[in-house]
């Protein structure tokens, strides 16, 4: 039995799934995606993006974009993350993703345990990225999109190793920040970054 509301007939209810990626990294945007799948064009292999290989995510991201009724990306910048905190910035990015859909949904299912303050009929779904196809699709698109952003940033700032760790606070990444400094793309409100900024002031 489901512990969340799911419209019984997807042919008459356009259901959007929403998920985010990039809450934990120290650098770059938090990225969300919203996807409305086409029930007449089912997609095999959808799952939580973290449970899929990079190659599989890349393939599925293209398949989703080709077959979905609608999909869109929403983002919040490091400046917005620092200003509003990561939770509120994520809610803002989710709202932007749903608003950007070329087809507006009748109902929205959001991964996690809360939904943004918006006017859409919606429910949160704990572990929805592994339970709800629409959310799985959103998690895949968001993950691939943000990973590509990190690869692009790695070309601009190769000294930080972003293509390898994707901005997460690994020992390699923290050592690089201490060596090369904090640029404008870092989330300065995040404790590891804030501590390094304080360390650098004391030098």
N, CA and C atoms as an extended XYZ file, in Angstrom:
609
Properties=species:S:1:pos:R:3:atomname:S:1:resname:S:1:resid:I:1 pbc="F F F"
N         0.840       -1.201        0.000 N   UNK     1
C         0.000        0.000        0.000 CA  UNK     1
C         0.880        1.258        0.000 C   UNK     1
N         0.601        2.192       -0.873 N   UNK     2
C         1.411        3.405       -0.950 CA  UNK     2
C         1.153        4.318        0.234 C   UNK     2
N         2.239        4.985        0.702 N   UNK     3
C         2.101        5.933        1.796 CA  UNK     3
C         2.067        7.364        1.285 C   UNK     3
N         1.720        7.525        0.016 N   UNK     4
C         1.576        8.854       -0.561 CA  UNK     4
C         0.486        8.784       -1.616 C   UNK     4
N        -0.080        9.943       -1.932 N   UNK     5
C        -1.148        9.983       -2.930 CA  UNK     5
C        -0.561        9.912       -4.330 C   UNK     5
N        -1.093        9.005       -5.137 N   UNK     6
C        -0.670        8.879       -6.528 CA  UNK     6
C        -1.933        8.827       -7.380 C   UNK     6
N        -2.172        9.820       -8.232 N   UNK     7
C        -3.384        9.816       -9.053 CA  UNK     7
C        -3.544        8.481       -9.787 C   UNK     7
N        -4.722        7.945       -9.752 N   UNK     8
C        -4.932        6.583      -10.236 CA  UNK     8
C        -4.709        6.422      -11.729 C   UNK     8
N        -4.993        7.437      -12.512 N   UNK     9
C        -4.920        7.297      -13.963 CA  UNK     9
C        -3.958        8.327      -14.552 C   UNK     9
N        -2.703        7.915      -14.832 N   UNK    10
C        -1.744        8.874      -15.390 CA  UNK    10
C        -2.122        9.370      -16.776 C   UNK    10
N        -3.072        8.679      -17.433 N   UNK    11
C        -3.508        9.135      -18.756 CA  UNK    11
C        -4.377       10.385      -18.651 C   UNK    11
N        -4.995       10.590      -17.488 N   UNK    12
C        -5.834       11.779      -17.315 CA  UNK    12
C        -5.239       12.765      -16.312 C   UNK    12
N        -4.210       12.346      -15.567 N   UNK    13
C        -3.529       13.222      -14.620 CA  UNK    13
C        -2.064       13.317      -15.022 C   UNK    13
N        -1.631       14.523      -15.337 N   UNK    14
C        -0.218       14.716      -15.683 CA  UNK    14
C         0.581       14.840      -14.390 C   UNK    14
N         1.411       13.862      -14.132 N   UNK    15
C         2.157       13.784      -12.882 CA  UNK    15
C         3.603       14.183      -13.133 C   UNK    15
N         4.076       15.163      -12.387 N   UNK    16
C         5.478       15.561      -12.463 CA  UNK    16
C         6.231       14.979      -11.273 C   UNK    16
N         7.391       14.439      -11.552 N   UNK    17
C         8.307       14.026      -10.499 CA  UNK    17
C         9.408       15.055      -10.373 C   UNK    17
N         9.823       15.346       -9.139 N   UNK    18
C        10.848       16.368       -8.901 CA  UNK    18
C        11.910       15.804       -7.956 C   UNK    18
N        13.171       16.056       -8.297 N   UNK    19
C        14.265       15.647       -7.427 CA  UNK    19
C        15.404       16.650       -7.561 C   UNK    19
N        16.329       16.588       -6.605 N   UNK    20
C        17.471       17.506       -6.606 CA  UNK    20
C        18.773       16.720       -6.554 C   UNK    20
N        19.836       17.412       -6.929 N   UNK    21
C        21.181       16.880       -6.748 CA  UNK    21
C        22.094       18.058       -6.434 C   UNK    21
N        23.078       17.816       -5.583 N   UNK    22
C        24.055       18.854       -5.316 CA  UNK    22
C        23.840       19.625       -4.035 C   UNK    22
N        23.181       19.031       -3.055 N   UNK    23
C        23.055       19.724       -1.768 CA  UNK    23
C        24.343       19.632       -0.968 C   UNK    23
N        25.076       18.543       -1.135 N   UNK    24
C        26.278       18.325       -0.333 CA  UNK    24
C        27.555       18.983       -0.822 C   UNK    24
N        27.729       19.201       -2.125 N   UNK    25
C        28.978       19.783       -2.625 CA  UNK    25
C        29.245       21.189       -2.077 C   UNK    25
N        30.497       21.580       -2.160 N   UNK    26
C        30.923       22.878       -1.645 CA  UNK    26
C        30.882       23.967       -2.702 C   UNK    26
N        30.673       23.593       -3.940 N   UNK    27
C        30.794       24.538       -5.042 CA  UNK    27
C        29.678       24.335       -6.055 C   UNK    27
N        29.294       25.396       -6.726 N   UNK    28
C        28.331       25.299       -7.815 CA  UNK    28
C        26.882       25.360       -7.370 C   UNK    28
N        26.007       25.274       -8.359 N   UNK    29
C        24.569       25.375       -8.126 CA  UNK    29
C        24.000       24.094       -7.538 C   UNK    29
N        22.908       24.226       -6.786 N   UNK    30
C        22.072       23.070       -6.502 CA  UNK    30
C        21.120       22.953       -7.688 C   UNK    30
N        20.969       21.735       -8.203 N   UNK    31
C        20.230       21.495       -9.441 CA  UNK    31
C        19.023       20.614       -9.162 C   UNK    31
N        17.883       20.981       -9.716 N   UNK    32
C        16.684       20.148       -9.631 CA  UNK    32
C        16.156       19.882      -11.027 C   UNK    32
N        15.380       18.828      -11.130 N   UNK    33
C        14.717       18.534      -12.396 CA  UNK    33
C        13.270       18.168      -12.131 C   UNK    33
N        12.415       18.478      -13.089 N   UNK    34
C        11.008       18.082      -13.057 CA  UNK    34
C        10.716       17.334      -14.353 C   UNK    34
N        10.024       16.218      -14.245 N   UNK    35
C         9.748       15.383      -15.416 CA  UNK    35
C         8.302       14.912      -15.387 C   UNK    35
N         7.626       15.039      -16.520 N   UNK    36
C         6.307       14.420      -16.725 CA  UNK    36
C         6.501       13.338      -17.775 C   UNK    36
N         6.377       12.088      -17.356 N   UNK    37
C         6.553       10.977      -18.282 CA  UNK    37
C         5.308       10.783      -19.141 C   UNK    37
N         5.509       10.188      -20.301 N   UNK    38
C         4.415        9.829      -21.203 CA  UNK    38
C         4.024        8.385      -20.920 C   UNK    38
N         2.828        8.134      -20.349 N   UNK    39
C         2.442        6.763      -19.994 CA  UNK    39
C         2.358        5.833      -21.203 C   UNK    39
N         2.241        6.394      -22.394 N   UNK    40
C         2.196        5.549      -23.591 CA  UNK    40
C         3.592        5.196      -24.110 C   UNK    40
N         4.635        5.774      -23.468 N   UNK    41
C         6.010        5.493      -23.886 CA  UNK    41
C         6.844        5.176      -22.641 C   UNK    41
N         6.602        4.021      -22.018 N   UNK    42
C         7.325        3.666      -20.786 CA  UNK    42
C         8.827        3.519      -21.036 C   UNK    42
N         9.598        3.817      -20.007 N   UNK    43
C        11.052        3.765      -20.094 CA  UNK    43
C        11.567        2.706      -19.129 C   UNK    43
N        12.307        1.757      -19.651 N   UNK    44
C        12.848        0.676      -18.831 CA  UNK    44
C        14.118        1.135      -18.112 C   UNK    44
N        14.315        0.623      -16.901 N   UNK    45
C        15.563        0.835      -16.189 CA  UNK    45
C        15.629        2.047      -15.292 C   UNK    45
N        14.502        2.755      -15.107 N   UNK    46
C        14.518        3.929      -14.242 CA  UNK    46
C        14.774        3.524      -12.791 C   UNK    46
N        15.630        4.307      -12.118 N   UNK    47
C        15.954        4.019      -10.719 CA  UNK    47
C        16.603        5.257      -10.123 C   UNK    47
N        16.855        5.214       -8.836 N   UNK    48
C        17.617        6.266       -8.178 CA  UNK    48
C        18.933        6.445       -8.929 C   UNK    48
N        19.251        7.664       -9.304 N   UNK    49
C        20.449        7.909      -10.108 CA  UNK    49
C        21.718        7.416       -9.418 C   UNK    49
N        21.730        7.421       -8.086 N   UNK    50
C        22.911        6.984       -7.344 CA  UNK    50
C        23.148        5.485       -7.478 C   UNK    50
N        22.125        4.748       -7.877 N   UNK    51
C        22.246        3.301       -8.016 CA  UNK    51
C        22.603        2.881       -9.445 C   UNK    51
N        22.798        3.855      -10.313 N   UNK    52
C        23.108        3.589      -11.718 CA  UNK    52
C        24.535        4.003      -12.034 C   UNK    52
N        25.154        3.310      -12.982 N   UNK    53
C        26.492        3.691      -13.422 CA  UNK    53
C        26.424        5.003      -14.201 C   UNK    53
N        27.551        5.659      -14.319 N   UNK    54
C        27.591        6.906      -15.079 CA  UNK    54
C        27.136        6.692      -16.515 C   UNK    54
N        27.574        5.611      -17.126 N   UNK    55
C        27.194        5.312      -18.510 CA  UNK    55
C        25.692        5.110      -18.629 C   UNK    55
N        25.102        4.362      -17.686 N   UNK    56
C        23.669        4.102      -17.710 CA  UNK    56
C        22.882        5.395      -17.510 C   UNK    56
N        23.355        6.260      -16.609 N   UNK    57
C        22.671        7.546      -16.399 CA  UNK    57
C        22.675        8.383      -17.669 C   UNK    57
N        23.798        8.416      -18.347 N   UNK    58
C        23.909        9.205      -19.574 CA  UNK    58
C        22.911        8.711      -20.626 C   UNK    58
N        22.826        7.407      -20.772 N   UNK    59
C        21.910        6.819      -21.762 CA  UNK    59
C        20.465        7.131      -21.381 C   UNK    59
N        20.131        6.890      -20.113 N   UNK    60
C        18.751        7.103      -19.676 CA  UNK    60
C        18.358        8.572      -19.734 C   UNK    60
N        19.284        9.467      -19.437 N   UNK    61
C        18.972       10.893      -19.515 CA  UNK    61
C        18.515       11.277      -20.912 C   UNK    61
N        19.209       10.758      -21.923 N   UNK    62
C        18.824       11.047      -23.309 CA  UNK    62
C        17.474       10.424      -23.650 C   UNK    62
N        17.255        9.190      -23.183 N   UNK    63
C        15.988        8.499      -23.460 CA  UNK    63
C        14.825        9.240      -22.802 C   UNK    63
N        15.020        9.677      -21.574 N   UNK    64
C        13.962       10.412      -20.861 CA  UNK    64
C        13.607       11.690      -21.616 C   UNK    64
N        14.617       12.439      -22.008 N   UNK    65
C        14.371       13.702      -22.705 CA  UNK    65
C        13.640       13.489      -24.025 C   UNK    65
N        13.928       12.385      -24.687 N   UNK    66
C        13.296       12.091      -25.984 CA  UNK    66
C        11.850       11.623      -25.836 C   UNK    66
N        11.540       10.972      -24.706 N   UNK    67
C        10.234       10.320      -24.571 CA  UNK    67
C         9.277       10.961      -23.582 C   UNK    67
N         9.768       11.828      -22.721 N   UNK    68
C         8.893       12.452      -21.731 CA  UNK    68
C         7.948       13.456      -22.386 C   UNK    68
N         6.808       13.672      -21.746 N   UNK    69
C         5.904       14.731      -22.204 CA  UNK    69
C         6.541       16.096      -21.985 C   UNK    69
N         7.282       16.220      -20.882 N   UNK    70
C         7.959       17.485      -20.582 CA  UNK    70
C         9.037       17.228      -19.544 C   UNK    70
N        10.093       18.033      -19.599 N   UNK    71
C        11.128       18.007      -18.575 CA  UNK    71
C        11.753       19.397      -18.494 C   UNK    71
N        12.274       19.720      -17.327 N   UNK    72
C        12.893       21.032      -17.150 CA  UNK    72
C        13.879       20.975      -15.993 C   UNK    72
N        14.845       21.877      -16.051 N   UNK    73
C        15.855       22.026      -15.008 CA  UNK    73
C        15.595       23.317      -14.235 C   UNK    73
N        15.797       23.260      -12.925 N   UNK    74
C        15.765       24.457      -12.090 CA  UNK    74
C        17.027       24.504      -11.250 C   UNK    74
N        17.563       25.692      -11.022 N   UNK    75
C        18.806       25.819      -10.279 CA  UNK    75
C        18.729       26.950       -9.269 C   UNK    75
N        19.589       26.864       -8.259 N   UNK    76
C        19.824       27.987       -7.346 CA  UNK    76
C        21.333       28.138       -7.217 C   UNK    76
N        21.779       29.364       -7.231 N   UNK    77
C        23.201       29.672       -7.282 CA  UNK    77
C        23.858       29.590       -5.907 C   UNK    77
N        25.188       29.555       -5.860 N   UNK    78
C        25.876       29.609       -4.567 CA  UNK    78
C        25.489       30.848       -3.760 C   UNK    78
N        25.314       31.975       -4.429 N   UNK    79
C        24.899       33.192       -3.731 CA  UNK    79
C        23.529       33.001       -3.079 C   UNK    79
N        22.594       32.358       -3.796 N   UNK    80
C        21.263       32.110       -3.226 CA  UNK    80
C        21.340       31.094       -2.099 C   UNK    80
N        22.205       30.097       -2.242 N   UNK    81
C        22.389       29.111       -1.170 CA  UNK    81
C        22.891       29.791        0.088 C   UNK    81
N        23.871       30.687       -0.066 N   UNK    82
C        24.413       31.400        1.093 CA  UNK    82
C        23.384       32.347        1.700 C   UNK    82
N        22.536       32.920        0.864 N   UNK    83
C        21.560       33.903        1.342 CA  UNK    83
C        20.374       33.234        2.026 C   UNK    83
N        19.872       32.144        1.441 N   UNK    84
C        18.621       31.548        1.922 CA  UNK    84
C        18.808       30.257        2.711 C   UNK    84
N        19.942       29.656        2.694 N   UNK    85
C        20.343       28.336        3.186 CA  UNK    85
C        19.993       27.264        2.150 C   UNK    85
N        20.625       26.113        2.265 N   UNK    86
C        20.527       25.105        1.206 CA  UNK    86
C        19.116       24.540        1.071 C   UNK    86
N        18.397       24.379        2.177 N   UNK    87
C        17.033       23.860        2.082 CA  UNK    87
C        16.146       24.805        1.291 C   UNK    87
N        16.142       26.070        1.667 N   UNK    88
C        15.283       27.030        0.977 CA  UNK    88
C        15.716       27.249       -0.469 C   UNK    88
N        17.019       27.203       -0.707 N   UNK    89
C        17.504       27.337       -2.085 CA  UNK    89
C        17.063       26.145       -2.926 C   UNK    89
N        17.052       24.965       -2.323 N   UNK    90
C        16.588       23.771       -3.040 CA  UNK    90
C        15.103       23.886       -3.366 C   UNK    90
N        14.306       24.356       -2.421 N   UNK    91
C        12.880       24.553       -2.674 CA  UNK    91
C        12.661       25.563       -3.801 C   UNK    91
N        13.486       26.608       -3.828 N   UNK    92
C        13.412       27.610       -4.891 CA  UNK    92
C        13.740       26.986       -6.236 C   UNK    92
N        14.787       26.166       -6.274 N   UNK    93
C        15.176       25.512       -7.524 CA  UNK    93
C        14.098       24.545       -8.004 C   UNK    93
N        13.455       23.835       -7.069 N   UNK    94
C        12.363       22.926       -7.445 CA  UNK    94
C        11.200       23.709       -8.051 C   UNK    94
N        10.872       24.827       -7.445 N   UNK    95
C         9.785       25.662       -7.974 CA  UNK    95
C        10.121       26.132       -9.381 C   UNK    95
N        11.348       26.543       -9.602 N   UNK    96
C        11.765       26.988      -10.926 CA  UNK    96
C        11.667       25.868      -11.952 C   UNK    96
N        12.016       24.642      -11.550 N   UNK    97
C        11.947       23.509      -12.480 CA  UNK    97
C        10.509       23.241      -12.911 C   UNK    97
N         9.594       23.200      -11.946 N   UNK    98
C         8.198       22.911      -12.281 CA  UNK    98
C         7.600       24.042      -13.122 C   UNK    98
N         7.914       25.270      -12.766 N   UNK    99
C         7.393       26.402      -13.537 CA  UNK    99
C         7.918       26.413      -14.967 C   UNK    99
N         9.093       25.830      -15.182 N   UNK   100
C         9.694       25.830      -16.518 CA  UNK   100
C         9.171       24.712      -17.426 C   UNK   100
N         8.383       23.790      -16.880 N   UNK   101
C         7.829       22.711      -17.703 CA  UNK   101
C         6.950       23.291      -18.812 C   UNK   101
N         7.086       22.776      -20.015 N   UNK   102
C         6.260       23.265      -21.126 CA  UNK   102
C         4.826       22.757      -21.012 C   UNK   102
N         4.627       21.699      -20.220 N   UNK   103
C         3.293       21.182      -19.904 CA  UNK   103
C         3.140       21.260      -18.386 C   UNK   103
N         2.174       21.983      -17.904 N   UNK   104
C         2.004       22.111      -16.459 CA  UNK   104
C         1.310       20.872      -15.883 C   UNK   104
N         1.780       20.396      -14.734 N   UNK   105
C         1.255       19.158      -14.158 CA  UNK   105
C        -0.040       19.347      -13.385 C   UNK   105
N        -0.779       18.257      -13.261 N   UNK   106
C        -1.954       18.230      -12.384 CA  UNK   106
C        -1.553       17.910      -10.952 C   UNK   106
N        -0.428       17.199      -10.834 N   UNK   107
C         0.024       16.773       -9.510 CA  UNK   107
C         1.540       16.640       -9.546 C   UNK   107
N         2.180       16.970       -8.411 N   UNK   108
C         3.632       16.914       -8.332 CA  UNK   108
C         4.051       16.012       -7.174 C   UNK   108
N         4.950       15.084       -7.457 N   UNK   109
C         5.527       14.208       -6.443 CA  UNK   109
C         6.986       14.597       -6.262 C   UNK   109
N         7.360       14.935       -5.023 N   UNK   110
C         8.685       15.468       -4.727 CA  UNK   110
C         9.459       14.485       -3.864 C   UNK   110
N        10.685       14.213       -4.252 N   UNK   111
C        11.515       13.310       -3.453 CA  UNK   111
C        11.827       13.947       -2.098 C   UNK   111
N        11.793       13.124       -1.047 N   UNK   112
C        12.130       13.628        0.282 CA  UNK   112
C        10.935       13.677        1.211 C   UNK   112
N        11.011       14.564        2.195 N   UNK   113
C         9.948       14.615        3.208 CA  UNK   113
C         9.269       15.975        3.299 C   UNK   113
N         9.484       16.832        2.296 N   UNK   114
C         8.775       18.127        2.287 CA  UNK   114
C         8.651       18.632        0.867 C   UNK   114
N         7.708       19.534        0.679 N   UNK   115
C         7.491       20.126       -0.642 CA  UNK   115
C         7.630       21.645       -0.526 C   UNK   115
N         7.955       22.317       -1.614 N   UNK   116
C         8.025       23.785       -1.573 CA  UNK   116
C         6.662       24.396       -1.258 C   UNK   116
N         6.668       25.651       -0.847 N   UNK   117
C         5.430       26.395       -0.637 CA  UNK   117
C         4.979       26.941       -1.989 C   UNK   117
N         4.111       26.179       -2.629 N   UNK   118
C         3.624       26.555       -3.952 CA  UNK   118
C         2.152       26.214       -4.081 C   UNK   118
N         1.572       26.513       -5.219 N   UNK   119
C         0.131       26.286       -5.412 CA  UNK   119
C        -0.183       24.956       -6.074 C   UNK   119
N         0.830       24.168       -6.383 N   UNK   120
C         0.590       22.875       -7.034 CA  UNK   120
C         0.074       21.850       -6.034 C   UNK   120
N        -0.860       20.997       -6.464 N   UNK   121
C        -1.237       19.839       -5.672 CA  UNK   121
C        -0.030       18.906       -5.649 C   UNK   121
N         0.416       18.512       -4.459 N   UNK   122
C         1.669       17.777       -4.392 CA  UNK   122
C         1.785       16.944       -3.135 C   UNK   122
N         2.707       15.987       -3.194 N   UNK   123
C         3.059       15.156       -2.044 CA  UNK   123
C         4.564       14.941       -2.049 C   UNK   123
N         5.130       14.766       -0.864 N   UNK   124
C         6.525       14.348       -0.766 CA  UNK   124
C         6.568       12.823       -0.665 C   UNK   124
N         7.646       12.245       -1.160 N   UNK   125
C         7.791       10.789       -1.162 CA  UNK   125
C         9.195       10.447       -0.679 C   UNK   125
N         9.298        9.893        0.518 N   UNK   126
C        10.594        9.489        1.036 CA  UNK   126
C        11.158        8.373        0.159 C   UNK   126
N        12.408        8.536       -0.250 N   UNK   127
C        13.078        7.603       -1.164 CA  UNK   127
C        12.308        7.462       -2.476 C   UNK   127
N        11.677        8.563       -2.877 N   UNK   128
C        10.883        8.540       -4.102 CA  UNK   128
C        11.706        8.282       -5.349 C   UNK   128
N        13.020        8.610       -5.297 N   UNK   129
C        13.834        8.397       -6.489 CA  UNK   129
C        14.007        6.922       -6.826 C   UNK   129
N        13.700        6.034       -5.863 N   UNK   130
C        13.751        4.600       -6.124 CA  UNK   130
C        12.354        3.982       -6.220 C   UNK   130
N        11.305        4.783       -5.955 N   UNK   131
C         9.953        4.237       -5.851 CA  UNK   131
C         8.991        4.761       -6.907 C   UNK   131
N         9.243        5.947       -7.425 N   UNK   132
C         8.314        6.609       -8.339 CA  UNK   132
C         9.037        6.886       -9.657 C   UNK   132
N         8.567        6.333      -10.774 N   UNK   133
C         9.284        6.508      -12.046 CA  UNK   133
C         9.541        7.966      -12.411 C   UNK   133
N         8.561        8.830      -12.164 N   UNK   134
C         8.734       10.241      -12.515 CA  UNK   134
C         9.873       10.883      -11.712 C   UNK   134
N         9.972       10.514      -10.437 N   UNK   135
C        11.048       11.054       -9.605 CA  UNK   135
C        12.385       10.442       -9.998 C   UNK   135
N        12.393        9.141      -10.295 N   UNK   136
C        13.623        8.505      -10.779 CA  UNK   136
C        14.141        9.219      -12.017 C   UNK   136
N        13.235        9.520      -12.938 N   UNK   137
C        13.628       10.212      -14.166 CA  UNK   137
C        14.208       11.584      -13.850 C   UNK   137
N        13.583       12.294      -12.915 N   UNK   138
C        14.082       13.610      -12.528 CA  UNK   138
C        15.460       13.509      -11.881 C   UNK   138
N        15.655       12.491      -11.050 N   UNK   139
C        16.954       12.343      -10.379 CA  UNK   139
C        18.061       12.075      -11.392 C   UNK   139
N        17.755       11.316      -12.425 N   UNK   140
C        18.750       10.998      -13.459 CA  UNK   140
C        19.117       12.241      -14.256 C   UNK   140
N        18.105       12.976      -14.703 N   UNK   141
C        18.375       14.184      -15.493 CA  UNK   141
C        19.158       15.199      -14.677 C   UNK   141
N        18.779       15.396      -13.419 N   UNK   142
C        19.470       16.374      -12.572 CA  UNK   142
C        20.918       15.970      -12.331 C   UNK   142
N        21.148       14.687      -12.062 N   UNK   143
C        22.499       14.200      -11.791 CA  UNK   143
C        23.404       14.378      -13.005 C   UNK   143
N        22.930       13.984      -14.166 N   UNK   144
C        23.733       14.107      -15.386 CA  UNK   144
C        24.020       15.574      -15.685 C   UNK   144
N        23.010       16.404      -15.524 N   UNK   145
C        23.167       17.838      -15.802 CA  UNK   145
C        24.229       18.452      -14.885 C   UNK   145
N        24.151       18.170      -13.587 N   UNK   146
C        25.119       18.778      -12.669 CA  UNK   146
C        26.517       18.212      -12.859 C   UNK   146
N        26.619       16.923      -13.116 N   UNK   147
C        27.935       16.339      -13.378 CA  UNK   147
C        28.594       17.009      -14.584 C   UNK   147
N        27.808       17.293      -15.613 N   UNK   148
C        28.339       17.990      -16.782 CA  UNK   148
C        28.809       19.396      -16.399 C   UNK   148
N        28.080       20.055      -15.517 N   UNK   149
C        28.502       21.373      -15.041 CA  UNK   149
C        29.860       21.292      -14.355 C   UNK   149
N        30.049       20.270      -13.537 N   UNK   150
C        31.317       20.123      -12.830 CA  UNK   150
C        32.473       19.847      -13.795 C   UNK   150
N        32.193       19.095      -14.845 N   UNK   151
C        33.223       18.830      -15.850 CA  UNK   151
C        33.600       20.126      -16.570 C   UNK   151
N        32.593       20.958      -16.857 N   UNK   152
C        32.871       22.251      -17.494 CA  UNK   152
C        33.669       23.160      -16.557 C   UNK   152
N        33.288       23.180      -15.275 N   UNK   153
C        34.024       23.994      -14.312 CA  UNK   153
C        35.452       23.490      -14.137 C   UNK   153
N        35.644       22.180      -14.278 N   UNK   154
C        36.981       21.613      -14.170 CA  UNK   154
C        37.898       22.150      -15.273 C   UNK   154
N        37.321       22.433      -16.437 N   UNK   155
C        38.120       22.999      -17.524 CA  UNK   155
C        38.545       24.429      -17.201 C   UNK   155
N        37.697       25.144      -16.461 N   UNK   156
C        38.025       26.513      -16.075 CA  UNK   156
C        38.952       26.557      -14.861 C   UNK   156
N        38.749       25.609      -13.934 N   UNK   157
C        39.517       25.581      -12.689 CA  UNK   157
C        40.089       24.171      -12.475 C   UNK   157
N        41.022       23.741      -13.321 N   UNK   158
C        41.531       22.361      -13.244 CA  UNK   158
C        42.247       22.040      -11.938 C   UNK   158
N        42.698       23.076      -11.231 N   UNK   159
C        43.470       22.843      -10.011 CA  UNK   159
C        42.632       22.240       -8.883 C   UNK   159
N        41.308       22.323       -8.971 N   UNK   160
C        40.459       21.826       -7.877 CA  UNK   160
C        40.024       20.363       -8.048 C   UNK   160
N        40.208       19.788       -9.216 N   UNK   161
C        39.839       18.381       -9.422 CA  UNK   161
C        38.347       18.117       -9.465 C   UNK   161
N        37.575       19.091       -9.926 N   UNK   162
C        36.111       18.997       -9.857 CA  UNK   162
C        35.535       17.853      -10.683 C   UNK   162
N        36.191       17.486      -11.776 N   UNK   163
C        35.674       16.401      -12.611 CA  UNK   163
C        35.716       15.066      -11.874 C   UNK   163
N        36.611       14.959      -10.903 N   UNK   164
C        36.737       13.701      -10.158 CA  UNK   164
C        35.753       13.625       -8.994 C   UNK   164
N        35.734       14.645       -8.148 N   UNK   165
C        34.916       14.564       -6.928 CA  UNK   165
C        33.594       15.315       -7.030 C   UNK   165
N        33.376       16.006       -8.153 N   UNK   166
C        32.108       16.714       -8.422 CA  UNK   166
C        31.753       17.754       -7.357 C   UNK   166
N        32.771       18.261       -6.675 N   UNK   167
C        32.541       19.339       -5.719 CA  UNK   167
C        32.309       18.899       -4.288 C   UNK   167
N        32.266       17.596       -4.041 N   UNK   168
C        32.033       17.117       -2.674 CA  UNK   168
C        33.275       17.344       -1.813 C   UNK   168
N        33.114       17.405       -0.493 N   UNK   169
C        34.222       17.751        0.395 CA  UNK   169
C        35.185       16.594        0.664 C   UNK   169
N        35.836       16.110       -0.374 N   UNK   170
C        36.849       15.079       -0.208 CA  UNK   170
C        38.134       15.695        0.329 C   UNK   170
N        39.037       14.852        0.814 N   UNK   171
C        40.322       15.343        1.309 CA  UNK   171
C        41.083       16.058        0.194 C   UNK   171
N        41.015       15.504       -1.021 N   UNK   172
C        41.669       16.133       -2.164 CA  UNK   172
C        41.112       17.530       -2.425 C   UNK   172
N        39.795       17.647       -2.368 N   UNK   173
C        39.158       18.926       -2.654 CA  UNK   173
C        39.501       19.962       -1.583 C   UNK   173
N        39.421       19.582       -0.327 N   UNK   174
C        39.718       20.520        0.755 CA  UNK   174
C        41.171       20.994        0.691 C   UNK   174
N        42.075       20.075        0.343 N   UNK   175
C        43.483       20.457        0.216 CA  UNK   175
C        43.670       21.451       -0.923 C   UNK   175
N        42.919       21.244       -2.023 N   UNK   176
C        43.023       22.153       -3.170 CA  UNK   176
C        42.491       23.539       -2.817 C   UNK   176
N        41.400       23.588       -2.047 N   UNK   177
C        40.851       24.892       -1.649 CA  UNK   177
C        41.862       25.635       -0.779 C   UNK   177
N        42.486       24.915        0.145 N   UNK   178
C        43.487       25.562        1.006 CA  UNK   178
C        44.665       26.084        0.181 C   UNK   178
N        44.997       25.366       -0.868 N   UNK   179
C        46.156       25.764       -1.675 CA  UNK   179
C        45.835       26.890       -2.651 C   UNK   179
N        44.648       26.809       -3.274 N   UNK   180
C        44.339       27.736       -4.361 CA  UNK   180
C        43.297       28.794       -4.003 C   UNK   180
N        42.678       28.654       -2.837 N   UNK   181
C        41.744       29.675       -2.398 CA  UNK   181
C        40.292       29.393       -2.746 C   UNK   181
N        39.430       30.288       -2.305 N   UNK   182
C        37.978       30.176       -2.475 CA  UNK   182
C        37.546       31.156       -3.553 C   UNK   182
N        37.044       30.618       -4.672 N   UNK   183
C        36.577       31.521       -5.736 CA  UNK   183
C        35.090       31.820       -5.583 C   UNK   183
N        34.546       32.569       -6.541 N   UNK   184
C        33.178       33.073       -6.418 CA  UNK   184
C        32.118       31.985       -6.531 C   UNK   184
N        32.490       30.788       -6.941 N   UNK   185
C        31.519       29.711       -7.114 CA  UNK   185
C        31.351       28.847       -5.864 C   UNK   185
N        32.140       29.131       -4.838 N   UNK   186
C        32.035       28.330       -3.615 CA  UNK   186
C        30.892       28.819       -2.726 C   UNK   186
N        30.351       27.889       -1.956 N   UNK   187
C        29.273       28.180       -1.008 CA  UNK   187
C        29.918       28.583        0.312 C   UNK   187
N        30.040       29.860        0.515 N   UNK   188
C        30.825       30.370        1.636 CA  UNK   188
C        30.153       30.148        2.990 C   UNK   188
N        28.871       29.828        2.991 N   UNK   189
C        28.178       29.540        4.246 CA  UNK   189
C        28.397       28.105        4.707 C   UNK   189
N        28.933       27.258        3.841 N   UNK   190
C        29.188       25.869        4.224 CA  UNK   190
C        30.389       25.821        5.164 C   UNK   190
N        30.270       25.055        6.224 N   UNK   191
C        31.279       25.072        7.280 CA  UNK   191
C        32.696       24.795        6.794 C   UNK   191
N        32.942       23.770        5.964 N   UNK   192
C        34.329       23.536        5.523 CA  UNK   192
C        34.920       24.731        4.777 C   UNK   192
N        34.096       25.394        3.964 N   UNK   193
C        34.570       26.564        3.220 CA  UNK   193
C        34.772       27.744        4.161 C   UNK   193
N        33.820       27.946        5.073 N   UNK   194
C        33.924       29.050        6.027 CA  UNK   194
C        35.172       28.907        6.901 C   UNK   194
N        35.485       27.676        7.297 N   UNK   195
C        36.675       27.449        8.128 CA  UNK   195
C        37.949       27.758        7.353 C   UNK   195
N        37.986       27.381        6.081 N   UNK   196
C        39.168       27.667        5.260 CA  UNK   196
C        39.325       29.178        5.049 C   UNK   196
N        38.208       29.856        4.859 N   UNK   197
C        38.274       31.324        4.721 CA  UNK   197
C        38.867       31.951        5.979 C   UNK   197
N        38.460       31.448        7.148 N   UNK   198
C        38.995       31.965        8.402 CA  UNK   198
C        40.484       31.640        8.537 C   UNK   198
N        40.849       30.415        8.137 N   UNK   199
C        42.271       30.032        8.177 CA  UNK   199
C        43.116       30.968        7.321 C   UNK   199
N        42.604       31.288        6.116 N   UNK   200
C        43.355       32.118        5.189 CA  UNK   200
C        43.479       33.555        5.689 C   UNK   200
N        42.492       34.002        6.449 N   UNK   201
C        42.571       35.365        7.036 CA  UNK   201
C        43.705       35.448        8.050 C   UNK   201
N        43.955       34.290        8.711 N   UNK   202
C        44.977       34.290        9.752 CA  UNK   202
C        46.393       34.131        9.239 C   UNK   202
N        46.548       33.935        7.961 N   UNK   203
C        47.896       33.734        7.419 CA  UNK   203
C        48.682       35.031        7.374 C   UNK   203
